[in-house]
């Protein structure tokens, strides 16, 4: 931990100053800064304002080029000239944004075509995705069997599921899995913290949990085996919060359309379609960031080396009109989260598998599940836009009804 983060007072001042900068930029009319404030349940109005400025918008105060166009977004995510870190190996604005969780690992070398070589590290294959989906369905059933008629879909289910599935997938000893789950839960705000300053308590909790998680995986996995410690750490952190967000977003969509829930209960295989549709409309990672490794031009806009680029995923893959073809208007049918290098694709595949398995289990084990109160979104979560709580209740059978009927 660097000196500037070594005391609570220094850390708190840094967090507060950075967040004030976001607020100042927002009051000056910067829609990207308003998204980074992350104080609204639905940022789509700000996203649409950014789209009106063209495919690339320059946020001066936050020193970021913001992309809302699907074609440009896809070009960045598949371009070897963009990486996760600066050429010096640092995060964007690392002096201002201490992460509430592990730092991202160094970018891996790519070949001349922008592909990550197979030897660069472990990946989640299509076969692994099937295994993860099966694990998710089985673990989901176990979790549901231990819950009563009323529970919180976030705290009791969607937040616990990824850790328990990943613990088994990574081969962690049963005696260490509770500790793994607790440490991973402590890192829940990691992805959001890299762009939006968290509260002091959340940041300190995340930093402590990151140290514990790293040490635990290093001791249990080391550098050998199919998933070395560093790769396992990256996978776990990149999967946990987005998987929980996707599961809750999917159920919220189904709860708003009881007929869709009934279809899923009658045919749990449609969980694949529900997951895909949710990924397009409410993606589990709403902001993808990259850093230019050399001078690049995007849609006629020059981006200097080490320039920070933020892709607003929901805006970039939003349909141009309600009746338009699925996708961002360029004919592509793959969600943006499944593009990019092998590591990010592995995380996305795992998130998808966890969501499919969870929805299948919910449909078969709790067909009477329904919202039982007001679902509350997290604040300061511009990347995941996850839920803080989502009270639900289950009856003997039937489709979910609105909160007013609870």
Buried (B, 14 or more C-beta within 10 A) or exposed (E): EEEEBEEEEEBBEBBEEBBEBBBEBBEEEBBBBBBBBBBBEEBEEBBEBBBEEBBBBBBEBBEBBBBBBBBBBBBBBBBBBBBBBBEEEEBBBBEBBBBBBBBBBEBBEBEEEBEBEEEBBBBBEEEBBEBBBBBBBBBBBEBBEEBEEEBBBBBBBBBBBBBBBBBBBBEBEEEBBEBBBBBBBBBBBBBBBBBBBBBBEBBBBBBBBBBBBBEBBBEBBEEEBEBBBBBBBBBBBBBBBBBBBBBBBBBBBBBEEBEBBBBBBEEBEBBBBBBBBBBBBBBBBBBBBBBBBEEBEBEEBEBEEBBBBBBBBBBBBBBEEEEEEEBBBBEBEEBBBBBBBBBBBBBBBBBBBBBBBBBBBBBBBBBBBBBBBEBEBBBBBBBBBBBEBBBBBBEEEBBBBEBEEB
